Amino acid sequence: MDDHDISFNNLPQAVAYLIKEVGDLKLLLKKENTVGASPTKRIPIGIEEVSKLIGKAKSTIYSLVQKRIIPCYKNGKKLYFFEDELLDWISNGKRKTMKELIFESEQYKKKNSGK
């Protein structure tokens, strides 16, 4: 649609054309952001921030580091952590609820009862 053809009579077509164009632009922007996006910089956090984030004392965190339980990095004598890794570590330690355990045991019984 040519921008000079807009009149009261063809206003609905002009609006429909604009809506389509905006939709196409949104798709292009989404593709560009996902395909060509550079990874965001992760900023390491120190033991104080880790203590606040996971609700553990510094001594407990040092113990977890020594046992190689908690994800961390060491450069010289300083420890570094990344918040996203800590949150993943926490979520991987989820314990199943009693309801989930009962459901899984019932599914297991159903699956193996025919043998």
Secondary structure, DSSP 4 states (H G I P E B T S, - for coil): --TT---STTHHHHHHHHHHHHHHHHHHHHHHHHHSPPPPPPPPB-HHHHHHHHT--HHHHHHHHHTT-S--EEETTEEEB-HHHHHHHHHHTPPPPHHHHHHHHHHHHHHHTT-
